């Protein structure tokens, strides 16, 4: 588990500049980054780029170690040059196995229980989302404040441990899929070029191109997974408060409202939805990819009306 911070929940939420009034839901001070994860995403991206580049560098090393003979073909073929690599089935299998070993060593470092991406980026985002949500519910509900007086009370609870376990398993499966695809792409660029008798420089360029493609895929994962972990933590804690304590809330959708914000994300800003509706909306293909939106849980009455309607107006004013 990422390092825990034993401090009052309210301070955990406000230390990054949250905007709150007593008894009202806590809004972020700025909507440029509603999840407050921009810095963490950037670090994740740099780490991902470095790891994929390291795998690509190792594939280039494997290429440099292969023996080949330069053959000039006859005049009818314009004296074309072919590079005949010393290949057979055993050599190709060995190359593929070595690339797979390297890719898993670098991209799956830590294994399922201590996966690098989960440990350094996704889990801290989830912990922060839990802390911010807990602070938000604490200032709105005396029952919640009495039941969950500290962040540690939540993080060491069995329901939380179960939630983080599911997140850990999902993250590992995601990274396994990424690693398998990266291995296939890079091994394919190497072995196809060797079988075709291409110039090693050409093969090297294909490997570099494949490395770049996988870096961009990794960057998209980093931008998506960190924000998603933060959002899921907030909704998970709101769901737990509803089930365990009967605290009724709806999710106030907050969009980044930047020039790149998608129209349907902007249109959702300032609107109230159930946790189930929010999960379903983000589950639609592509909605969570590169998404910087977040939500804030707002206490409501039995009819779904917010107990502090001013918070909705404050959020909507950001659209103007």
C-alpha positions in Angstrom: 0.0 0.0 0.0 1.2 3.5 -0.7 2.3 5.6 2.3 -0.5 6.6 4.5 -1.0 10.0 6.1 -2.5 10.1 9.5 -4.2 13.5 9.7 -7.7 14.9 9.9 -9.8 14.2 6.9 -10.7 17.9 6.4 -7.0 18.8 6.1 -6.4 16.0 3.6 -9.0 17.5 1.3 -8.1 21.2 1.7 -4.3 21.0 1.5 -4.4 21.3 -2.3 -6.6 24.3 -2.2 -10.2 23.0 -2.1 -13.0 25.6 -1.9 -15.5 24.9 0.9 -18.1 26.5 3.1 -19.3 24.9 6.4 -21.9 22.2 5.7 -21.5 22.4 2.0 -19.8 20.0 -0.4 -16.1 20.8 -1.2 -15.4 22.1 -4.7 -11.9 22.2 -6.2 -10.5 25.8 -6.3 -10.0 25.5 -10.0 -11.6 23.4 -12.7 -8.5 23.3 -14.9 -7.7 20.1 -13.1 -10.8 18.8 -11.2 -9.1 15.5 -10.2 -6.0 17.3 -9.1 -3.9 14.6 -10.8 -2.1 16.5 -13.6 1.3 16.3 -11.9 0.9 12.6 -11.1 -0.2 11.9 -14.7 2.9 13.7 -16.1 5.2 11.7 -13.9 3.4 8.5 -14.9 3.8 9.4 -18.6 7.5 10.0 -18.2 8.0 6.7 -16.4 6.0 4.8 -19.0 8.0 6.4 -21.8 11.3 5.5 -20.2 10.2 1.9 -19.7 9.0 1.4 -23.2 12.1 3.1 -24.6 14.2 0.7 -22.5 12.4 -2.3 -24.0 13.0 -0.9 -27.5 16.6 -0.4 -26.8 17.0 -4.0 -25.8 15.3 -5.1 -29.0 17.8 -3.0 -30.9 20.6 -4.7 -28.9 19.2 -8.1 -30.0 19.2 -7.0 -33.6 22.9 -5.9 -33.3 23.9 -9.4 -32.1 22.4 -11.2 -35.1 24.8 -12.6 -37.7 24.1 -11.9 -41.4 25.6 -12.1 -44.8 25.3 -9.2 -47.4 24.3 -10.6 -50.7 24.2 -8.5 -54.0 21.6 -9.9 -56.3 22.0 -10.1 -60.1 21.8 -7.3 -62.6 18.2 -8.2 -63.6 17.3 -7.1 -60.1 19.3 -3.8 -60.4 22.1 -5.1 -58.1 19.8 -5.1 -55.1 21.3 -5.9 -51.8 19.8 -8.5 -49.4 20.9 -9.2 -45.9 20.6 -12.9 -45.1 20.4 -13.4 -41.4 21.3 -16.7 -39.8 17.8 -17.8 -38.9 16.0 -21.0 -38.1 12.9 -21.9 -36.0 15.0 -22.3 -32.8 16.6 -18.9 -33.3 13.3 -17.1 -33.9 11.7 -18.8 -30.9 14.7 -17.7 -28.8 14.4 -14.1 -30.0 10.7 -14.0 -29.2 11.2 -15.5 -25.8 14.0 -13.1 -24.9 11.9 -10.1 -26.0 9.0 -11.4 -23.9 11.2 -11.8 -20.9 12.6 -8.3 -21.2 9.2 -6.7 -21.8 7.7 -8.4 -18.7 10.8 -7.6 -16.6 10.5 -3.9 -17.3 6.8 -3.3 -17.9 5.4 -5.7 -15.3 8.0 -4.8 -12.6 6.7 -5.7 -9.1 4.3 -8.3 -10.3 0.6 -8.4 -9.4 1.0 -7.4 -5.8 3.5 -4.6 -6.2 3.1 -3.5 -9.8 5.1 -0.3 -10.4 2.3 1.6 -12.0 -0.2 0.7 -9.3 2.3 1.4 -6.4 3.6 4.7 -7.7 0.7 6.3 -9.5 -2.7 4.5 -9.5 -3.0 3.6 -5.8 -1.8 7.1 -4.6 -4.5 8.6 -6.8 -7.1 6.2 -5.3 -6.0 7.1 -1.8 -6.2 10.8 -2.5 -9.7 10.3 -4.0 -10.8 8.5 -0.9 -9.4 11.2 1.4 -11.0 14.0 -0.6 -14.3 12.3 -0.7 -14.1 11.5 3.0 -13.4 15.1 3.8 -16.3 16.2 1.6 -18.7 13.9 3.4 -17.4 14.8 6.8 -18.3 18.5 6.4 -21.8 17.6 5.2 -22.7 14.7 7.5 -22.2 14.5 11.3 -23.0 10.7 11.1 -20.2 10.2 8.6 -17.8 12.3 10.7 -18.5 10.3 13.8 -18.3 6.9 12.0 -15.1 7.6 10.1 -13.1 10.0 12.2 -9.7 9.5 10.4 -8.4 8.5 7.0 -6.7 5.5 8.5 -10.1 4.2 9.8 -11.1 3.9 6.1 -7.8 2.7 4.6 -7.4 -0.1 7.1 -11.0 -1.3 6.9 -11.9 -4.5 5.2 -14.2 -3.0 2.6 -11.4 -0.6 1.5 -8.9 -3.4 1.3 -11.3 -5.3 -0.9 -11.7 -2.3 -3.2 -8.0 -1.7 -3.6 -7.5 -5.5 -4.2 -9.9 -5.3 -7.1 -8.2 -2.2 -8.5 -4.8 -3.9 -8.2 -6.1 -7.0 -10.1 -7.6 -4.8 -12.9 -4.4 -2.7 -13.2 -2.3 -5.8 -13.5 -4.5 -7.3 -16.3 -4.4 -4.0 -18.1 -0.6 -3.9 -18.0 -0.4 -7.6 -19.0 -2.4 -6.8 -22.1 -0.2 -3.7 -22.9 3.0 -5.7 -22.3 1.8 -8.6 -24.6 1.0 -6.1 -27.4 4.3 -4.2 -27.0 6.2 -7.5 -27.2 4.3 -8.6 -30.3 4.8 -5.3 -32.0 8.5 -5.1 -31.3 9.3 -8.7 -31.9 7.3 -8.5 -35.2 9.3 -5.5 -36.4 12.5 -7.3 -35.7 11.7 -10.8 -37.1 9.8 -9.6 -40.1 12.6 -7.4 -41.2 15.2 -10.2 -40.7 13.1 -12.7 -42.6 12.6 -10.2 -45.4 16.4 -9.6 -45.6 16.1 -5.9 -44.9 19.0 -3.6 -44.1 19.6 -3.6 -40.3 19.3 0.2 -40.3 15.8 -0.2 -41.8 14.8 -2.8 -39.3 16.1 -0.4 -36.5 13.9 2.4 -37.8 10.9 0.0 -37.8 11.7 -1.0 -34.2 12.0 2.7 -33.2 8.6 3.4 -34.9 7.0 0.6 -33.0 8.6 1.9 -29.8 7.0 5.3 -30.4 3.6 3.8 -31.1 3.7 1.9 -27.8 4.9 5.0 -25.9 1.8 6.8 -27.1 -0.4 4.0 -26.1 1.3 4.0 -22.6 0.8 7.8 -22.4 -2.9 7.3 -23.0 -3.1 4.7 -20.3 -1.3 7.0 -17.8 -3.6 9.9 -18.5 -6.7 7.6 -18.2 -5.9 5.4 -15.3 -4.8 8.0 -12.8 -7.9 10.1 -13.2 -10.1 7.1 -13.3 -8.6 5.8 -10.0 -9.3 9.2 -8.3 -12.9 9.3 -9.6 -13.6 5.6 -8.7 -12.4 6.2 -5.2 -14.7 9.1 -4.7 -17.7 7.1 -6.0 -16.7 4.0 -4.1 -16.7 5.9 -0.8 -20.0 7.6 -1.6 -21.5 4.2 -2.3 -20.2 2.8 0.9 -21.6 5.8 2.9 -25.0 5.1 1.3 -25.0 1.4 1.9 -23.5 1.4 5.4 -24.8 4.6 6.8 -27.9 5.5 4.7 -26.3 8.8 3.6 -28.1 10.0 0.5 -26.0 11.8 -2.1 -25.9 12.5 -5.8 -22.8 13.2 -7.9 -22.2 16.7 -9.1 -20.3 16.4 -12.4 -17.4 18.7 -12.8 -15.7 19.1 -16.2 -12.3 20.7 -16.8 -13.9 23.3 -19.1 -10.6 23.6 -21.1 -10.4 24.2 -24.9 -10.0 20.4 -25.4 -13.0 19.4 -23.3 -15.4 17.2 -25.3 -18.8 18.8 -25.9 -20.8 16.0 -24.1 -18.4 16.3 -21.1 -18.9 20.1 -21.0 -22.7 19.7 -21.3 -22.7 17.4 -18.2 -21.0 20.0 -16.0 -23.0 21.1 -13.0 -25.6 18.3 -13.4 -26.5 15.7 -10.7 -26.4 12.0 -11.2 -26.5 8.8 -9.2 -23.2 6.9 -8.7 -24.6 4.1 -10.9 -25.4 6.7 -13.7 -21.9 8.1 -13.5 -20.3 4.7 -13.7 -22.4 3.8 -16.7 -21.6 7.1 -18.4 -17.9 6.7 -17.9 -18.1 3.0 -19.0 -19.4 4.1 -22.5 -16.6 3.4 -25.0 -14.0 6.2 -25.0 -15.7 8.4 -22.3 -13.0 7.8 -19.6 -10.1 7.9 -22.0 -8.0 11.1 -21.4 -10.9 12.4 -19.3 -10.1 15.1 -16.6 -13.7 15.3 -15.3 -14.5 14.5 -11.7 -17.5 14.5 -9.4 -18.4 15.9 -6.0 -20.9 14.1 -3.8 -23.8 16.4 -2.6 -26.2 15.4 0.2 -29.8 15.2 -1.1 -33.2 14.7 0.5 -35.5 11.8 -0.1 -36.7 13.3 -3.4 -33.2 13.9 -4.7 -33.1 17.6 -4.0 -29.7 19.0 -2.9 -29.7 20.1 0.7 -27.3 22.9 -0.3 -28.5 24.0 -3.8 -26.1 26.9 -3.8 -23.2 24.5 -4.5 -24.9 23.6 -7.8 -25.1 27.3 -8.8 -21.5 27.9 -7.8 -20.4 25.0 -10.1 -22.6 26.2 -13.0 -21.2 29.7 -12.8 -17.9 28.3 -14.0 -19.5 27.7 -17.4 -20.0 31.4 -17.9 
